[in-house]
Amino acid sequence: MQYGASVREDRKDGYKRMLLLGITMLFVLPTFLCPVASGAEETLIIYYSRTGKTRIVAETLQKNLGADMLAIEDPKDRSGAWGYMKSAYDAFTHKHTPIQPAELDLANHSFIIIATPIWSWNLSTPIHTLFEKNRFDGKKIVLITTANIHIMKYEEYGDDAPFIKRFLKDYLRGKRAAAAAEVEKSGGEFIGHYHITTKEKTDREIIEETMKAYEYVLKTIPQQ
């Protein structure tokens, strides 16, 4: 009887060990199947989103990179058509706006992704204010922009194209250069830009487009 009881106890212990191993593998295995990008522990995603589309982009990048993430909030009501027009005017006139948080602690992050919509061909006003109020000295920065338009659409035209198309190509190049200059004025090192066109796209389609941006970031992010 004692021998039989001992065997049963050994079996119970064996089952417990197998169950514990299974639970452990359940949590550990995904880490090996979906490895976090090298350097992600030092990466911070900062984003502002007026309609929620840029938030989808930021959250998708955060999920895949395993990076920290911070949302910039603007107390102004920018919803609806009137909010859209106010936002376009503020960006066109290079205004600033109160933001939260106003000042950032970037000591633990060396690589920063800033996701922002494009307003009037400029960075959104909250992100414009972010660069004005903070120093990004020594930080490597990638801009991820979103808009209903494809800001690279005129790059295909050469010097023999109609005047208006050549003008728009040069104009948009100037706007992209101005965005890079904002980064550098704040002390950051501008190392890349990726644009996502969101017009008439579902959330799923925006996520799919963001995965292309993710691949771009993987090629850009400093490897440890």
C-alpha positions, 0 to 999 in steps of 0.5 A: 500500500505504501508503495502504491501511494508513493507511485501515485504521489510521484505521478501527481508531482510529475503532472504538476511539473508538466503543467508548470512547464506548459504555463511557463512556455505559454508566456515565454515562447511568444518572446522567441517567436516575436522578438523585440527589435534590438535597441527597442528598450531605448526607443520612445514613440511620441505621437499626437492624433486629432482623429485617431488615425495617427494613434493607430499608427503609434500603437501598431509601432509600439506593439511591434517594437516593444517601445515606450509610448507617450501621447501628446494632448492638446486641450483645444477642441479640434474635432469636426469640420470647424476643428479641422479648419482651426487646425489648418489655420494654426499650422499654416500660421505656425502658431503654438498651443498648450500641450500636455506634457509640456516638458519631457524627460528623455534621459532613458531614450536615445532613439525617438519616433515622432508620429504626427498628422500633417496640417497645411503641409506642416507638422501638426501644431501640438508637435510643432509646440513639442519641438519648441518647448523641448530639447532633443540633444543627442537623440536620433529621430524618425518622423512618421507623418499621416495625411489624407494626401500622398505628400510624395506624389509629385516626386515622379515629375521631372524638369520637363513637367508642367510648371504647376507640378514642378512648383508643387514638387519643390514646395513639398520638398521645402516643407519636408526640409522644414520638418527636418529643420525643426528636429535639428533646431531642437538638437535632435539628429534627423535620420528618417521620415516615412509618410502614411496616406490615410484617405478612405482607409479602414483601421485594418488598412492603416495598420497594414500601411504601418507595418511598412513603416515598421520595416522602415524603422527596423532598417533605421533604428540603431542596432545594439 
